[in-house]
Amino acid sequence: GICNGETVSVIIVLMQEVTATSRHYVDRLFDPDPQKVLQGVIDMKNAVIGNNKQKANLIVLGAVPRLLYLLQQSSSSLELRTECSVVLGSLAMGTENNIKSLVDCHIIPALLQGLLCPDLIFIEACLRCLRTVFISPVTPVQLLYTDSTVIPHLMSLLSRSQRTQEYITQIFSHCCKVFTPEHQTVLFNHGAIQNIAPLLISPSYKVRMQALKCFSVLAYENTQVSMTLVNVLVDGELLSQVFVRMMQRDQPIEMQLTAAKCLTYMCRAGAIRTDDSCVVLKTLPCLVRMCSKEHLLEERVEGAETLAYLMEPDVELQRIASTTDHLVAMLADYFKYPSSVSAITDIKRLDHDLKHAHELRQAAFKLYASLGSNDEDIRKKITETENMMDRIVSGLSESSIKVRLAAVRCLHSLSRSVQQLRTSFHDHAVWKPLMKLLQNAPDEVLVMASSTLCNLLLEFSPSKEPILESGVIELLCSLTQSDSPALRVNGIWALMNMAFQADQKVKGEIVRCLGTEQLFRLLSDPDTNVLMKTLGLLRNLLSTRPHIDQIMSSHGKQIMQAVTLILEAEHSIEVKEQTLCILANIADGNTAKELIMTNDDMLQKIKYYMGHSNVKLQLAATFCISNLIWNEEDGSQERQDKLREMGFVDILHKLTQASDPNLSDRAKTAMQQYLA
Amino acid sequence: CAKELLQYILLLIRGCHTTAIFSPQSLSLSAYSSNTKQRAKMAELGAGSLPLGDPAFNYQEHELNERLKRLYPAVNEEETPLPRSWSPKDKYSYIGLSQNNLRVHYKGHGKNHKDAASVRATHPIPAACGIYYFEVKIVSKGRDGYMGIGLSAQGVNMNRLPGWDKHSYGYHGDDGHSFCSSGTGQPYGPTFTTGDVIGCCVNLINNTCFYTKNGISLGEIVDANFGQQPFVFDIEDYMSEWRAKIHGMIARFPIGERLGEWQAVLQNMVSSYLVHHGYCATATAFARATETMIQEDQTSIKNRQRIQKLVLAGRVGEAIEATQQLYPGLLDHNPNLLFMLKCRQFVEMVNGTDSEVCCLTIRSPKSQDSYPGSPSLSPRHGASNTHLHTGGADSPTCSNGVTPTNKSKSHSGAGSGKYPSVSSSASSSTSSSPSSVNYSESNSSDSTKSQPHSANSNQETSDSEMEIEAEHYTNGVVEGSSARIMNGTYKHEEILQPDDNSIGNGVTDDGCSNGRQLCGGNQAATERMIQFGRELQALNEQLCREYGKNATHKKMLQDAFSLLAYSDPWNCPVGQQLDPTQRESLCSALNSAILESQNLPKQPPLMLALGQATECVQLMARVRSGSCSFARVDNFLH
């Protein structure tokens, strides 16, 4: 009650103030004399230019619906309609709230309707206003696509004037958002490429620039668009060459950067080879240049991110970039904002630096991650950069999620190095912040962090011990229950690594914590990767005889069931091989092997795989039999006899003749058990 | 500090039994075992070597010149030649050169550092390059070959590794380190080996250098292929960035509070230029639009304009008459000028354009054209004017006021005569008589002789750029071509309109050369000409008595009379005199003399400023300021 009352009174006070200054302008819009209305709109135009308060006032007083009404009336003169759209455009230039109010008054359909008028001046005014509305982040871009006739009409207006070209291409590039390939497709299907390509050589810089931006948005992660772009000719010149010219060093930075983006996206979409000279000698060096200190912070961020994206899949580009213009050292500067100098000398600059500091850091981490994703020498160079590991460690616990994600990406990339795992990773105890990061982080961070953890848990990693002691098993087990396949894989992968050559205590802990139920659920996981890593975990758990016997004594029944199910189901060779390896491990146990020997069905299966067409499966099955008939163990004679009866000796005899040397060797070794 | 150091390209090799070779194609370097059999084999591999005299080689030489000119347009190779090969003199004894001094062989033992050997290029890098770049290709590195590429000053020990000594910089292939005048290198870039193309770029604007490997820039070092083939690294793109930077710097030069002042200066420059050349109507319109004043009164401008038109139309006799009438005593005080005018009048009589013979001939519309290249002729005024006046002792010209070069200094010192010659070094004449002025102009027009009727085309300008530049270097004055470009955009038909007879004929090139006859083919006119010639001779003798012998006058007279010795004067060794473009220098000399007599500047401030700017850029090159290469006056004239 009280709260509402206060709000009302505030509005009333505001209204009174507003009335005094702005009411007059709105009243004049209702004058019966059209000439006076026109003059009123013109006066309003002059009153609102650059005056945000006035704009807000007029909106509150309801000027917008009236202006829209006048704009839509066919009885209004063209001059009046044009002036109305100019005033609306001016209102849109104000705050985000202004845009919201305009959109709520259905300004977009009204202006789109206005585009059907033949008068160019009016069309240009409508487009200018539409442009201003659409480039605001608060406007739902979907509004451009609701009426299917709009896009083709905009395409047809491209030929009208340089202004229509500029505004329309700008609208397109803002209404074609990342993660919405359907927008790209709509524009593509309406001939965006053919219509916009000629604008790249327009005499107007603004038109060229907007057309270029449009292409960068259209080509992003879009193979269809990219493949079309490479074959487009503009005035007899290939589009890629036009982009290369736009990257020339005397062109404005904005143009160089956007052209480099276009070529990057075309390259990533597979339309341009990564060893093409326009990528190696032009795009890559251009993007490296953008990272240098002399450019604006925004440009450096964009340059680094685009470069990271360009070379992500290609080790050769990573190698070239790593030696270009001291890129690795150049990136170290990205971490020096806000600089100590700026804090003292210039408060404005400090503010600017602070705003971009996060963006700079995450861009640098991304680029380092991309640089170091394949080449060991580059990774070494990165870790040797000043304070690099400290920066990553502090990046992992930054407040900005973007920075945390990028930092963990970088760490992940570097964690692929055996040497770094043994040295810098351990020296800087990176596992600590990493573990902290794993506690309730968003999925995308979790995926990267757990993937990094997998590497840190490799048996040669000195961080493995302290991580184990920090109670990681529970966390990993909970990851295996995630809805995200990537997280399940990482969880089970880490457990697999952890179980490799682990002691009995750790293995018992894993089995206890994961629970057999979850283990068998994972064995029927729809994701093959999860299944493979679960089998890998089982295999690692079932190694060394005492462990095998212990686990099989407590979970033998379920494990044998699971193995049967997998061998009977439709699975890839790799899965079956892994499963047969588990069986071979079981066959190596003292008591555990009885679980196979007493299971005739299982023995038949082994027999079947010994005669399989795939050598890997034959080998694994033979291994299993070899373990069962091994001489020096109790009851080996009985087992040998039973298996001879079942016809295994004949099969082994045949396999000694196998063309695969490994297989024939294995079969010979097994046969020797009978001879001894 | 690197300024005086980055002078010589240096290539250094140390290695055990290695040989290094530069291929003529792209200045490549190779090093390999000195085993003779292998060497023979490698020589085959180093294909593309071409002996001198081979037409293909000449073609390659031509290509090289073109490329260097394009890369380093500001370099005057007469003063500072560009490096084109390794120097056979400036090298250590272990180094052998072959194939036009582009290949380097290492012949030493290469056991240790003492066996190091290096070679320098033939010339230091001219500062006017602004940015200099060369590449080297390693064909074969050899067994334990060490290689370094870099820069050094002249006189640095050639038995050392590059970068170890003071005044030398190097990038070493074995460890990828860069050495800056120190025995300890800094980790710089990747190592390099057989098959790699290594480049070195010197930026004389900000005094940095960087190296490239296979076309990729490896990054700047602070303070620190001569172009036979296109470089692997896009050096032109790098240069374009710096050109844009420097142009931006000039365009955004802060003028602060003085905006109004600058505007006034600029308006005055335009206005005075228009007035100077007598573009009366344009000047008046300009003054009206800008609300400025014209110093000279309208009648005076129109008078000068009329006289100029007469000279340019070849009606010199009338011009003399008009001058004597409007400016009594002017020519009496300038006997040299008068003599030049009379000489020209004689030439025009031969041409059949002077009114004294013209009135005697009945001209067929097609037979004659006194002014064939009409719209393109007057533009030359600007250029000739600056040539004329830069050396003048009594007016503050660019060479006097701004850059006291040796030449202009000596001339201004000796400039007691009325027209001290500035251009004597360009022309053959050494006297300071008025005739030398004329010669300097005819010299500059020599370069355009091949296209006599297209003086206003851009192509012509660029074609003649080199020769004209050479001249402007020696003169130390405004470049002829620049003024021509600028003026070329004006339409000068206005000047010619009163002279309907001569331009209305619209004769083509063929008509000019084929249909011409001495004095228009009229007997009476020829007699008048002969008579005039005698008068001219008498005038010369009179001048000799009064002022002493004058070799220039004598030569002028001889040349003019020589025309009569040929049946077709237009196509004879001295026929150049008949070219209407020859009127321009005289026209501007007369115009300047009139202005001077009215106590007005004899040279428009615009041309003065242009001359100052040009001279300033040249001075920058001499004091090794690299930015001069991208601040050329040409770039700003459209």
Boltz contact constraints between the chains, C-beta under 6 A:
constraints:
  - contact:
      token1: [A, 248]
      token2: [B, 237]
      max_distance: 6.0
  - contact:
      token1: [A, 248]
      token2: [B, 240]
      max_distance: 6.0
  - contact:
      token1: [A, 249]
      token2: [B, 237]
      max_distance: 6.0
  - contact:
      token1: [A, 249]
      token2: [B, 240]
      max_distance: 6.0
  - contact:
      token1: [A, 249]
      token2: [B, 241]
      max_distance: 6.0
  - contact:
      token1: [A, 250]
      token2: [B, 240]
      max_distance: 6.0
  - contact:
      token1: [A, 250]
      token2: [B, 241]
      max_distance: 6.0
  - contact:
      token1: [A, 250]
      token2: [B, 244]
      max_distance: 6.0
  - contact:
      token1: [A, 281]
      token2: [B, 215]
      max_distance: 6.0
  - contact:
      token1: [A, 320]
      token2: [B, 216]
      max_distance: 6.0
  - contact:
      token1: [A, 323]
      token2: [B, 189]
      max_distance: 6.0
  - contact:
      token1: [A, 323]
      token2: [B, 190]
      max_distance: 6.0
  - contact:
      token1: [A, 323]
      token2: [B, 218]
      max_distance: 6.0
  - contact:
      token1: [A, 324]
      token2: [B, 216]
      max_distance: 6.0
  - contact:
      token1: [A, 325]
      token2: [B, 217]
      max_distance: 6.0
  - contact:
      token1: [A, 325]
      token2: [B, 219]
      max_distance: 6.0
  - contact:
      token1: [A, 326]
      token2: [B, 219]
      max_distance: 6.0
